[in-house]
């Protein structure tokens, strides 16, 4: 049998883990990764407009 202080520590950790699991979480709607470009799609990709970079000070 384990000593009482070890049993109490295990109970505290389990209770803490349960509280952390019960907290509400924010899940962000992330876009799915784009599939790899195949040879036919490369022509379509070249028709896209260029990239505009704006430097904010």
PDB file of N, CA, C, O and CB in Angstrom:
ATOM      1  N   UNK A   1       0.856  -1.183   0.000  1.00  0.00           N
ATOM      2  CA  UNK A   1       0.000   0.000   0.000  1.00  0.00           C
ATOM      3  C   UNK A   1       0.896   1.238   0.000  1.00  0.00           C
ATOM      4  O   UNK A   1       1.951   1.269   0.634  1.00  0.00           O
ATOM      5  CB  UNK A   1      -0.971   0.003   1.236  1.00  0.00           C
ATOM      6  N   UNK A   2       0.448   2.240  -0.720  1.00  0.00           N
ATOM      7  CA  UNK A   2       1.205   3.495  -0.812  1.00  0.00           C
ATOM      8  C   UNK A   2       1.006   4.337   0.447  1.00  0.00           C
ATOM      9  O   UNK A   2      -0.034   4.252   1.100  1.00  0.00           O
ATOM     10  CB  UNK A   2       0.776   4.297  -2.062  1.00  0.00           C
ATOM     11  N   UNK A   3       1.991   5.136   0.777  1.00  0.00           N
ATOM     12  CA  UNK A   3       1.838   6.046   1.916  1.00  0.00           C
ATOM     13  C   UNK A   3       0.728   7.067   1.631  1.00  0.00           C
ATOM     14  O   UNK A   3       0.484   7.414   0.475  1.00  0.00           O
ATOM     15  CB  UNK A   3       3.180   6.774   2.220  1.00  0.00           C
ATOM     16  N   UNK A   4       0.066   7.539   2.671  1.00  0.00           N
ATOM     17  CA  UNK A   4      -1.072   8.467   2.493  1.00  0.00           C
ATOM     18  C   UNK A   4      -0.723   9.749   1.722  1.00  0.00           C
ATOM     19  O   UNK A   4      -1.558  10.243   0.964  1.00  0.00           O
ATOM     20  CB  UNK A   4      -1.623   8.849   3.846  1.00  0.00           C
ATOM     21  N   UNK A   5       0.483  10.297   1.892  1.00  0.00           N
ATOM     22  CA  UNK A   5       0.803  11.544   1.196  1.00  0.00           C
ATOM     23  C   UNK A   5       0.920  11.335  -0.314  1.00  0.00           C
ATOM     24  O   UNK A   5       0.657  12.255  -1.088  1.00  0.00           O
ATOM     25  CB  UNK A   5       2.103  12.132   1.741  1.00  0.00           C
ATOM     26  N   UNK A   6       1.310  10.144  -0.732  1.00  0.00           N
ATOM     27  CA  UNK A   6       1.386   9.849  -2.162  1.00  0.00           C
ATOM     28  C   UNK A   6      -0.024   9.677  -2.739  1.00  0.00           C
ATOM     29  O   UNK A   6      -0.312  10.150  -3.839  1.00  0.00           O
ATOM     30  CB  UNK A   6       2.236   8.573  -2.411  1.00  0.00           C
ATOM     31  N   UNK A   7      -0.887   9.006  -1.998  1.00  0.00           N
ATOM     32  CA  UNK A   7      -2.270   8.843  -2.443  1.00  0.00           C
ATOM     33  C   UNK A   7      -2.947  10.205  -2.569  1.00  0.00           C
ATOM     34  O   UNK A   7      -3.666  10.451  -3.536  1.00  0.00           O
ATOM     35  CB  UNK A   7      -3.056   7.940  -1.468  1.00  0.00           C
ATOM     36  N   UNK A   8      -2.724  11.085  -1.604  1.00  0.00           N
ATOM     37  CA  UNK A   8      -3.312  12.426  -1.647  1.00  0.00           C
ATOM     38  C   UNK A   8      -2.783  13.221  -2.847  1.00  0.00           C
ATOM     39  O   UNK A   8      -3.545  13.943  -3.491  1.00  0.00           O
ATOM     40  CB  UNK A   8      -3.015  13.183  -0.336  1.00  0.00           C
ATOM     41  N   UNK A   9      -1.514  13.098  -3.145  1.00  0.00           N
ATOM     42  CA  UNK A   9      -0.931  13.794  -4.298  1.00  0.00           C
ATOM     43  C   UNK A   9      -1.540  13.278  -5.611  1.00  0.00           C
ATOM     44  O   UNK A   9      -1.806  14.059  -6.524  1.00  0.00           O
ATOM     45  CB  UNK A   9       0.609  13.613  -4.315  1.00  0.00           C
ATOM     46  N   UNK A  10      -1.754  11.982  -5.697  1.00  0.00           N
ATOM     47  CA  UNK A  10      -2.385  11.396  -6.889  1.00  0.00           C
ATOM     48  C   UNK A  10      -3.806  11.930  -7.033  1.00  0.00           C
ATOM     49  O   UNK A  10      -4.219  12.283  -8.137  1.00  0.00           O
ATOM     50  CB  UNK A  10      -2.395   9.839  -6.807  1.00  0.00           C
ATOM     51  N   UNK A  11      -4.550  11.994  -5.954  1.00  0.00           N
ATOM     52  CA  UNK A  11      -5.923  12.527  -6.000  1.00  0.00           C
ATOM     53  C   UNK A  11      -5.935  13.989  -6.432  1.00  0.00           C
ATOM     54  O   UNK A  11      -6.785  14.397  -7.223  1.00  0.00           O
ATOM     55  CB  UNK A  11      -6.602  12.385  -4.625  1.00  0.00           C
ATOM     56  N   UNK A  12      -4.991  14.781  -5.915  1.00  0.00           N
ATOM     57  CA  UNK A  12      -4.920  16.199  -6.297  1.00  0.00           C
ATOM     58  C   UNK A  12      -4.652  16.339  -7.795  1.00  0.00           C
ATOM     59  O   UNK A  12      -5.285  17.147  -8.474  1.00  0.00           O
ATOM     60  CB  UNK A  12      -3.818  16.926  -5.488  1.00  0.00           C
ATOM     61  N   UNK A  13      -3.713  15.548  -8.299  1.00  0.00           N
ATOM     62  CA  UNK A  13      -3.380  15.631  -9.728  1.00  0.00           C
ATOM     63  C   UNK A  13      -4.550  15.195 -10.602  1.00  0.00           C
ATOM     64  O   UNK A  13      -4.803  15.806 -11.640  1.00  0.00           O
ATOM     65  CB  UNK A  13      -2.153  14.769 -10.038  1.00  0.00           C
ATOM     66  N   UNK A  14      -5.271  14.143 -10.195  1.00  0.00           N
ATOM     67  CA  UNK A  14      -6.435  13.709 -10.958  1.00  0.00           C
ATOM     68  C   UNK A  14      -7.525  14.771 -10.961  1.00  0.00           C
ATOM     69  O   UNK A  14      -8.157  15.012 -11.990  1.00  0.00           O
ATOM     70  CB  UNK A  14      -6.980  12.406 -10.392  1.00  0.00           C
ATOM     71  N   UNK A  15      -7.749  15.410  -9.807  1.00  0.00           N
ATOM     72  CA  UNK A  15      -8.757  16.467  -9.720  1.00  0.00           C
ATOM     73  C   UNK A  15      -8.351  17.664 -10.581  1.00  0.00           C
ATOM     74  O   UNK A  15      -9.199  18.255 -11.250  1.00  0.00           O
ATOM     75  CB  UNK A  15      -8.958  16.906  -8.252  1.00  0.00           C
ATOM     76  N   UNK A  16      -7.091  18.021 -10.572  1.00  0.00           N
ATOM     77  CA  UNK A  16      -6.599  19.129 -11.388  1.00  0.00           C
ATOM     78  C   UNK A  16      -6.754  18.819 -12.877  1.00  0.00           C
ATOM     79  O   UNK A  16      -7.159  19.681 -13.657  1.00  0.00           O
ATOM     80  CB  UNK A  16      -5.127  19.425 -11.057  1.00  0.00           C
ATOM     81  N   UNK A  17      -6.435  17.604 -13.262  1.00  0.00           N
ATOM     82  CA  UNK A  17      -6.566  17.194 -14.660  1.00  0.00           C
ATOM     83  C   UNK A  17      -8.031  17.229 -15.093  1.00  0.00           C
ATOM     84  O   UNK A  17      -8.342  17.630 -16.215  1.00  0.00           O
ATOM     85  CB  UNK A  17      -5.979  15.783 -14.866  1.00  0.00           C
ATOM     86  N   UNK A  18      -8.929  16.806 -14.200  1.00  0.00           N
ATOM     87  CA  UNK A  18     -10.358  16.818 -14.520  1.00  0.00           C
ATOM     88  C   UNK A  18     -10.854  18.247 -14.688  1.00  0.00           C
ATOM     89  O   UNK A  18     -11.634  18.526 -15.599  1.00  0.00           O
ATOM     90  CB  UNK A  18     -11.168  16.099 -13.425  1.00  0.00           C
ATOM     91  N   UNK A  19     -10.412  19.162 -13.818  1.00  0.00           N
ATOM     92  CA  UNK A  19     -10.807  20.577 -13.946  1.00  0.00           C
ATOM     93  C   UNK A  19     -10.305  21.153 -15.254  1.00  0.00           C
ATOM     94  O   UNK A  19     -11.017  21.918 -15.906  1.00  0.00           O
ATOM     95  CB  UNK A  19     -10.267  21.409 -12.763  1.00  0.00           C
ATOM     96  N   UNK A  20      -9.105  20.804 -15.647  1.00  0.00           N
ATOM     97  CA  UNK A  20      -8.544  21.319 -16.901  1.00  0.00           C
ATOM     98  C   UNK A  20      -9.334  20.781 -18.098  1.00  0.00           C
ATOM     99  O   UNK A  20      -9.505  21.492 -19.088  1.00  0.00           O
ATOM    100  CB  UNK A  20      -7.047  20.933 -17.027  1.00  0.00           C
ATOM    101  N   UNK A  21      -9.813  19.542 -18.020  1.00  0.00           N
ATOM    102  CA  UNK A  21     -10.593  18.962 -19.105  1.00  0.00           C
ATOM    103  C   UNK A  21     -11.991  19.574 -19.195  1.00  0.00           C
ATOM    104  O   UNK A  21     -12.578  19.624 -20.275  1.00  0.00           O
ATOM    105  CB  UNK A  21     -10.698  17.459 -18.922  1.00  0.00           C
ATOM    106  N   UNK A  22     -12.524  20.039 -18.062  1.00  0.00           N
ATOM    107  CA  UNK A  22     -13.874  20.594 -18.039  1.00  0.00           C
ATOM    108  C   UNK A  22     -13.920  22.039 -18.509  1.00  0.00           C
ATOM    109  O   UNK A  22     -15.002  22.557 -18.787  1.00  0.00           O
ATOM    110  CB  UNK A  22     -14.445  20.498 -16.650  1.00  0.00           C
ATOM    111  N   UNK A  23     -12.771  22.704 -18.604  1.00  0.00           N
ATOM    112  CA  UNK A  23     -12.756  24.104 -19.045  1.00  0.00           C
ATOM    113  C   UNK A  23     -13.227  24.214 -20.484  1.00  0.00           C
ATOM    114  O   UNK A  23     -12.906  23.358 -21.308  1.00  0.00           O
ATOM    115  CB  UNK A  23     -11.348  24.707 -18.903  1.00  0.00           C
ATOM    116  N   UNK A  24     -13.990  25.267 -20.798  1.00  0.00           N
ATOM    117  CA  UNK A  24     -14.375  25.461 -22.197  1.00  0.00           C
ATOM    118  C   UNK A  24     -13.149  25.820 -23.038  1.00  0.00           C
ATOM    119  O   UNK A  24     -12.248  26.522 -22.579  1.00  0.00           O
ATOM    120  CB  UNK A  24     -15.454  26.565 -22.317  1.00  0.00           C
ATOM    121  N   UNK A  25     -13.134  25.331 -24.261  1.00  0.00           N
ATOM    122  CA  UNK A  25     -12.011  25.594 -25.158  1.00  0.00           C
ATOM    123  C   UNK A  25     -12.517  26.298 -26.400  1.00  0.00           C
ATOM    124  O   UNK A  25     -13.634  26.054 -26.857  1.00  0.00           O
ATOM    125  CB  UNK A  25     -11.278  24.285 -25.534  1.00  0.00           C
ATOM    126  N   UNK A  26     -11.705  27.152 -26.926  1.00  0.00           N
ATOM    127  CA  UNK A  26     -12.009  27.827 -28.166  1.00  0.00           C
ATOM    128  C   UNK A  26     -11.326  27.081 -29.291  1.00  0.00           C
ATOM    129  O   UNK A  26     -10.104  26.930 -29.298  1.00  0.00           O
ATOM    130  CB  UNK A  26     -11.570  29.306 -28.127  1.00  0.00           C
ATOM    131  N   UNK A  27     -12.121  26.614 -30.243  1.00  0.00           N
ATOM    132  CA  UNK A  27     -11.551  25.916 -31.381  1.00  0.00           C
ATOM    133  C   UNK A  27     -11.686  26.818 -32.594  1.00  0.00           C
ATOM    134  O   UNK A  27     -12.786  27.245 -32.942  1.00  0.00           O
ATOM    135  CB  UNK A  27     -12.245  24.540 -31.617  1.00  0.00           C
ATOM    136  N   UNK A  28     -10.571  27.103 -33.229  1.00  0.00           N
ATOM    137  CA  UNK A  28     -10.564  27.985 -34.376  1.00  0.00           C
ATOM    138  C   UNK A  28     -10.873  27.211 -35.650  1.00  0.00           C
ATOM    139  O   UNK A  28     -10.364  26.107 -35.847  1.00  0.00           O
ATOM    140  CB  UNK A  28      -9.220  28.691 -34.494  1.00  0.00           C
ATOM    141  N   UNK A  29     -11.702  27.782 -36.513  1.00  0.00           N
ATOM    142  CA  UNK A  29     -11.976  27.106 -37.784  1.00  0.00           C
ATOM    143  C   UNK A  29     -10.806  27.315 -38.736  1.00  0.00           C
ATOM    144  O   UNK A  29     -10.708  28.356 -39.385  1.00  0.00           O
ATOM    145  CB  UNK A  29     -13.295  27.627 -38.419  1.00  0.00           C
ATOM    146  N   UNK A  30      -9.945  26.354 -38.816  1.00  0.00           N
ATOM    147  CA  UNK A  30      -8.773  26.457 -39.673  1.00  0.00           C
ATOM    148  C   UNK A  30      -9.063  25.840 -41.028  1.00  0.00           C
ATOM    149  O   UNK A  30      -9.763  24.832 -41.127  1.00  0.00           O
ATOM    150  CB  UNK A  30      -7.560  25.780 -39.023  1.00  0.00           C
ATOM    151  N   UNK A  31      -8.518  26.455 -42.074  1.00  0.00           N
ATOM    152  CA  UNK A  31      -8.679  25.911 -43.411  1.00  0.00           C
ATOM    153  C   UNK A  31      -7.877  24.624 -43.537  1.00  0.00           C
ATOM    154  O   UNK A  31      -6.822  24.464 -42.924  1.00  0.00           O
ATOM    155  CB  UNK A  31      -8.240  26.936 -44.477  1.00  0.00           C
ATOM    156  N   UNK A  32      -8.398  23.718 -44.339  1.00  0.00           N
ATOM    157  CA  UNK A  32      -7.666  22.488 -44.594  1.00  0.00           C
ATOM    158  C   UNK A  32      -6.488  22.793 -45.499  1.00  0.00           C
ATOM    159  O   UNK A  32      -6.587  23.676 -46.351  1.00  0.00           O
ATOM    160  CB  UNK A  32      -8.581  21.414 -45.223  1.00  0.00           C
ATOM    161  N   UNK A  33      -5.387  22.096 -45.342  1.00  0.00           N
ATOM    162  CA  UNK A  33      -4.235  22.345 -46.213  1.00  0.00           C
ATOM    163  C   UNK A  33      -4.595  22.068 -47.664  1.00  0.00           C
ATOM    164  O   UNK A  33      -5.345  21.142 -47.971  1.00  0.00           O
ATOM    165  CB  UNK A  33      -3.035  21.480 -45.790  1.00  0.00           C
ATOM    166  N   UNK A  34      -4.043  22.891 -48.550  1.00  0.00           N
ATOM    167  CA  UNK A  34      -4.308  22.722 -49.978  1.00  0.00           C
ATOM    168  C   UNK A  34      -3.577  21.492 -50.493  1.00  0.00           C
ATOM    169  O   UNK A  34      -2.472  21.185 -50.046  1.00  0.00           O
ATOM    170  CB  UNK A  34      -3.883  23.979 -50.773  1.00  0.00           C
ATOM    171  N   UNK A  35      -4.193  20.794 -51.431  1.00  0.00           N
ATOM    172  CA  UNK A  35      -3.503  19.638 -52.009  1.00  0.00           C
ATOM    173  C   UNK A  35      -2.299  20.100 -52.827  1.00  0.00           C
ATOM    174  O   UNK A  35      -2.236  21.248 -53.265  1.00  0.00           O
ATOM    175  CB  UNK A  35      -4.468  18.808 -52.891  1.00  0.00           C
ATOM    176  N   UNK A  36      -1.367  19.209 -53.022  1.00  0.00           N
ATOM    177  CA  UNK A  36      -0.169  19.530 -53.796  1.00  0.00           C
ATOM    178  C   UNK A  36      -0.560  19.871 -55.231  1.00  0.00           C
ATOM    179  O   UNK A  36      -1.512  19.316 -55.779  1.00  0.00           O
ATOM    180  CB  UNK A  36       0.835  18.350 -53.771  1.00  0.00           C
ATOM    181  N   UNK A  37       0.188  20.788 -55.824  1.00  0.00           N
ATOM    182  CA  UNK A  37      -0.096  21.227 -57.184  1.00  0.00           C
ATOM    183  C   UNK A  37       0.425  20.180 -58.163  1.00  0.00           C
ATOM    184  O   UNK A  37       1.595  19.799 -58.124  1.00  0.00           O
ATOM    185  CB  UNK A  37       0.541  22.616 -57.468  1.00  0.00           C
ATOM    186  N   UNK A  38      -0.451  19.733 -59.026  1.00  0.00           N
ATOM    187  CA  UNK A  38      -0.037  18.794 -60.062  1.00  0.00           C
ATOM    188  C   UNK A  38       0.235  19.575 -61.335  1.00  0.00           C
ATOM    189  O   UNK A  38      -0.041  20.774 -61.383  1.00  0.00           O
ATOM    190  CB  UNK A  38      -1.116  17.697 -60.300  1.00  0.00           C
ATOM    191  N   UNK A  39       0.766  18.935 -62.363  1.00  0.00           N
ATOM    192  CA  UNK A  39       1.191  19.608 -63.592  1.00  0.00           C
ATOM    193  C   UNK A  39       0.057  20.406 -64.234  1.00  0.00           C
ATOM    194  O   UNK A  39       0.302  21.504 -64.734  1.00  0.00           O
ATOM    195  CB  UNK A  39       1.726  18.587 -64.585  1.00  0.00           C
ATOM    196  N   UNK A  40      -1.173  19.893 -64.238  1.00  0.00           N
ATOM    197  CA  UNK A  40      -2.293  20.593 -64.866  1.00  0.00           C
ATOM    198  C   UNK A  40      -2.662  21.865 -64.103  1.00  0.00           C
ATOM    199  O   UNK A  40      -3.095  22.848 -64.705  1.00  0.00           O
ATOM    200  CB  UNK A  40      -3.506  19.668 -64.956  1.00  0.00           C
ATOM    201  N   UNK A  41      -2.495  21.848 -62.800  1.00  0.00           N
ATOM    202  CA  UNK A  41      -2.862  22.995 -61.987  1.00  0.00           C
ATOM    203  C   UNK A  41      -1.816  24.105 -62.049  1.00  0.00           C
ATOM    204  O   UNK A  41      -2.121  25.242 -61.689  1.00  0.00           O
ATOM    205  CB  UNK A  41      -3.070  22.564 -60.555  1.00  0.00           C
ATOM    206  N   UNK A  42      -0.629  23.823 -62.480  1.00  0.00           N
ATOM    207  CA  UNK A  42       0.420  24.844 -62.520  1.00  0.00           C
ATOM    208  C   UNK A  42       0.054  25.966 -63.477  1.00  0.00           C
ATOM    209  O   UNK A  42       0.378  27.125 -63.222  1.00  0.00           O
ATOM    210  CB  UNK A  42       1.758  24.223 -62.929  1.00  0.00           C
ATOM    211  N   UNK A  43      -0.611  25.642 -64.565  1.00  0.00           N
ATOM    212  CA  UNK A  43      -1.028  26.670 -65.500  1.00  0.00           C
ATOM    213  C   UNK A  43      -2.058  27.588 -64.849  1.00  0.00           C
ATOM    214  O   UNK A  43      -2.012  28.803 -65.040  1.00  0.00           O
ATOM    215  CB  UNK A  43      -1.599  26.038 -66.777  1.00  0.00           C
ATOM    216  N   UNK A  44      -2.973  27.024 -64.092  1.00  0.00           N
ATOM    217  CA  UNK A  44      -3.974  27.828 -63.403  1.00  0.00           C
ATOM    218  C   UNK A  44      -3.317  28.718 -62.356  1.00  0.00           C
ATOM    219  O   UNK A  44      -3.707  29.874 -62.193  1.00  0.00           O
ATOM    220  CB  UNK A  44      -5.031  26.930 -62.751  1.00  0.00           C
ATOM    221  N   UNK A  45      -2.335  28.196 -61.655  1.00  0.00           N
ATOM    222  CA  UNK A  45      -1.645  28.954 -60.620  1.00  0.00           C
ATOM    223  C   UNK A  45      -0.905  30.152 -61.204  1.00  0.00           C
ATOM    224  O   UNK A  45      -0.795  31.185 -60.542  1.00  0.00           O
ATOM    225  CB  UNK A  45      -0.671  28.056 -59.870  1.00  0.00           C
ATOM    226  N   UNK A  46      -0.394  30.037 -62.433  1.00  0.00           N
ATOM    227  CA  UNK A  46       0.350  31.146 -63.027  1.00  0.00           C
ATOM    228  C   UNK A  46      -0.566  32.302 -63.383  1.00  0.00           C
ATOM    229  O   UNK A  46      -0.083  33.420 -63.566  1.00  0.00           O
ATOM    230  CB  UNK A  46       1.098  30.680 -64.264  1.00  0.00           C
ATOM    231  N   UNK A  47      -1.869  32.078 -63.489  1.00  0.00           N
ATOM    232  CA  UNK A  47      -2.818  33.130 -63.806  1.00  0.00           C
ATOM    233  C   UNK A  47      -3.216  33.946 -62.580  1.00  0.00           C
ATOM    234  O   UNK A  47      -3.878  34.975 -62.713  1.00  0.00           O
ATOM    235  CB  UNK A  47      -4.043  32.536 -64.441  1.00  0.00           C
ATOM    236  N   UNK A  48      -2.830  33.510 -61.417  1.00  0.00           N
ATOM    237  CA  UNK A  48      -3.185  34.244 -60.199  1.00  0.00           C
ATOM    238  C   UNK A  48      -2.455  35.565 -60.147  1.00  0.00           C
ATOM    239  O   UNK A  48      -1.346  35.681 -60.669  1.00  0.00           O
ATOM    240  CB  UNK A  48      -2.866  33.417 -58.949  1.00  0.00           C
ATOM    241  N   UNK A  49      -3.067  36.578 -59.517  1.00  0.00           N
ATOM    242  CA  UNK A  49      -2.367  37.848 -59.363  1.00  0.00           C
ATOM    243  C   UNK A  49      -1.174  37.697 -58.422  1.00  0.00           C
ATOM    244  O   UNK A  49      -1.098  36.748 -57.642  1.00  0.00           O
ATOM    245  CB  UNK A  49      -3.325  38.928 -58.839  1.00  0.00           C
ATOM    246  N   UNK A  50      -0.252  38.640 -58.509  1.00  0.00           N
ATOM    247  CA  UNK A  50       0.951  38.590 -57.679  1.00  0.00           C
ATOM    248  C   UNK A  50       0.659  38.860 -56.215  1.00  0.00           C
ATOM    249  O   UNK A  50      -0.495  39.036 -55.825  1.00  0.00           O
ATOM    250  CB  UNK A  50       1.965  39.582 -58.181  1.00  0.00           C
ATOM    251  N   UNK A  51       1.692  38.893 -55.421  1.00  0.00           N
ATOM    252  CA  UNK A  51       1.580  39.124 -53.986  1.00  0.00           C
ATOM    253  C   UNK A  51       1.911  40.573 -53.699  1.00  0.00           C
ATOM    254  O   UNK A  51       2.873  41.110 -54.248  1.00  0.00           O
ATOM    255  CB  UNK A  51       2.511  38.175 -53.187  1.00  0.00           C
ATOM    256  N   UNK A  52       1.132  41.210 -52.852  1.00  0.00           N
ATOM    257  CA  UNK A  52       1.362  42.585 -52.463  1.00  0.00           C
ATOM    258  C   UNK A  52       1.814  42.595 -51.017  1.00  0.00           C
ATOM    259  O   UNK A  52       1.105  42.092 -50.146  1.00  0.00           O
ATOM    260  CB  UNK A  52       0.092  43.453 -52.663  1.00  0.00           C
ATOM    261  N   UNK A  53       2.979  43.157 -50.745  1.00  0.00           N
ATOM    262  CA  UNK A  53       3.519  43.222 -49.385  1.00  0.00           C
ATOM    263  C   UNK A  53       3.474  44.679 -48.946  1.00  0.00           C
ATOM    264  O   UNK A  53       4.007  45.560 -49.621  1.00  0.00           O
ATOM    265  CB  UNK A  53       4.990  42.645 -49.310  1.00  0.00           C
ATOM    266  N   UNK A  54       2.833  44.919 -47.811  1.00  0.00           N
ATOM    267  CA  UNK A  54       2.731  46.268 -47.257  1.00  0.00           C
ATOM    268  C   UNK A  54       3.527  46.289 -45.971  1.00  0.00           C
ATOM    269  O   UNK A  54       3.284  45.492 -45.065  1.00  0.00           O
ATOM    270  CB  UNK A  54       1.238  46.689 -47.011  1.00  0.00           C
ATOM    271  N   UNK A  55       4.476  47.199 -45.896  1.00  0.00           N
ATOM    272  CA  UNK A  55       5.315  47.327 -44.703  1.00  0.00           C
ATOM    273  C   UNK A  55       4.695  48.349 -43.760  1.00  0.00           C
ATOM    274  O   UNK A  55       4.563  49.521 -44.112  1.00  0.00           O
ATOM    275  CB  UNK A  55       6.766  47.739 -45.080  1.00  0.00           C
ATOM    276  N   UNK A  56       4.319  47.914 -42.577  1.00  0.00           N
ATOM    277  CA  UNK A  56       3.692  48.783 -41.590  1.00  0.00           C
ATOM    278  C   UNK A  56       4.756  49.120 -40.543  1.00  0.00           C
ATOM    279  O   UNK A  56       5.372  48.240 -39.943  1.00  0.00           O
ATOM    280  CB  UNK A  56       2.424  48.100 -40.933  1.00  0.00           C
ATOM    281  N   UNK A  57       4.944  50.412 -40.350  1.00  0.00           N
ATOM    282  CA  UNK A  57       5.960  50.845 -39.372  1.00  0.00           C
ATOM    283  C   UNK A  57       5.399  50.913 -37.995  1.00  0.00           C
ATOM    284  O   UNK A  57       6.114  51.258 -37.054  1.00  0.00           O
ATOM    285  CB  UNK A  57       6.531  52.189 -39.744  1.00  0.00           C
TER     286      UNK A  57
END
